[in-house]
Structures are given as structure tokens and as C-alpha cells.
Amino acid sequence: MAPSNDDKKNSSLPVLCKIRDRDHDQSVCALHEMKFLLITIDVEFSFLLLLWFMALLSGARNAKNVYLSQNIYDRMKKLFLEKKDPLISAAVLLANTYASSGEIDKASDIRLEIYKSGTKKKVGLTWITADGQLYTFRAHDRSHPRSNEIYAEGEKISNEIIKYGHQYDSSWITRVLDEDETVESVLCGHSERLAIAWGFVANPNASKLQMVKNLRICGDCHRSTKLIAAIRQCEIIVRDANRIHHFYKNGQCSCNDYF
């Protein structure tokens, strides 16, 4: 088992003893060891703190709490100024929070700042294995040779979850819809929803589907997948950017809806 931060801090005591008791050459080595120990503790603490702030920001976004989201983001900018990628991810979450709360202009301003920074927003991708082959999906992907079957299965799944009371949540859509789009078509086009549909096309009697997503799963897809797992009696495991979600056949998720 990996040592905890407390264990590492306590381990600095024998290092200090080395510095006190040994000769010059040995003391130099002990100082280098102490320096490495302190750097390790600092890096691990910084990483854990970053994860903690991102979890807070994600929770504030789920609660559509604009005030809290802005305060968390402002704090992150002060603490993690040198960490470009996490700050971009945080800015995207903040923009989505404003958009889901109806403050479209504010969300657009943040996205414009991201664009001006020269950093491209990460494209959402989901990977799933079927019959020993790896498949990749992006939102509204039609590159698969059996796309018609995938979208037909997606529509079938959508009808099933609606029958069981699911109502699509438009707050998870952070852009203006095109004329030919609906809330349902946009959310059902998310990469993880396409991957799930393909999983059932490839194996209609699947008892378990496993996939990896490079971004956080959205709230609507999370609620949908809980229903899909229960209706189809199929465990669905999704490793997203934040955690592993194990959707059980009883319609519950291992994250207890904390994502």
C-alpha cells in the first residue's frame, strides 16, 4: 500500500537525523533526499487540492449555483495559475454553469476568452470494446458503417426510458439548438449514448457494457444510463474524467449521484 502524506512527513525525521549524525558527504546526500521528499509531498498535495476544487466546481455546476462556481473558479486561478489545462477545464465548467442557468451572454464571454487563449476545447470521446474490437465515438458521430442501426437503437432506448418517466434536461445543453434539433436529439447524440447503443446493436443480450469517456459524463446521460441499466438488466461501467461509474441493474450508480 502506498504511504500516506502523514507517513511521508514522519519519514522526514530519520532524514534529519542523517543530516545531524553523518559526515559532510553523507549529509549532502541526506539533504538531497530531504529535498526530494518535500517536493513529493508538495506535488501530491497540489494534485489532491486540484482534484478537490474540480469536484467542488462540478458539484456547483450540477446544482446550477453560479455564485459558488464563480468563486471556486476565481480561487483556482490564484492557486493554479501555472496549470493551464485544468484551468481550461474549470473555465468550461464555469461557462456551462452560466449557460445552464440561462446566462448565455456570460457563458459566451467565457468561451470567447478560452478561444482567444489559443487553447482548443477537448473533443468528447467515448471508447467501447465489442467483439474484441475497440470503437470510438464522438457526439453525433455517423462515421460507423452501421450508424443507421446505432441511431435506431438509440431511438428505441430513448422511447424506453421516456416510458419509465425520464424527462430530458435541457440545462445540460450549453448552446443554441439548430432548427432541425430537439433537446432529445442533442442529448441522445452524446458520445456515451452512441457507445451504449452500439453495445446493444453488437450484442443485443449484453449483460455488461464497459466504456471510457475522456470528459465528465453529463447529468442527463447519468440519469439516462441508470434507467437503461435497469430496463435492459445490463451493468454499464463508465470510466469518465472524474471517476468510475458502475451503473447497476437496480438502477443505481456506485457514485451515489456525486459526480
Salt bridges, closest charged atoms under 4 A:
ASP21 OD1 - ARG20 NE 2.86
GLU33 OE1 - LYS18 NZ 3.14
GLU44 OE2 - LYS8 NZ 2.62
GLU149 OE2 - ARG146 NE 2.88
GLU153 OE2 - ARG232 NH2 2.89
GLU160 OE1 - ARG232 NE 2.92
GLU181 OE2 - ARG175 NH2 2.90
GLU192 OE1 - LYS213 NZ 2.98
ASP220 OD1 - HIS166 NE2 3.29
ASP220 OD1 - ARG223 NH2 3.53
GLU235 OE1 - HIS246 NE2 2.73
ASP240 OD2 - HIS245 NE2 3.08
ASP257 OD1 - HIS222 ND1 3.70
ASP257 OD1 - LYS226 NZ 3.05
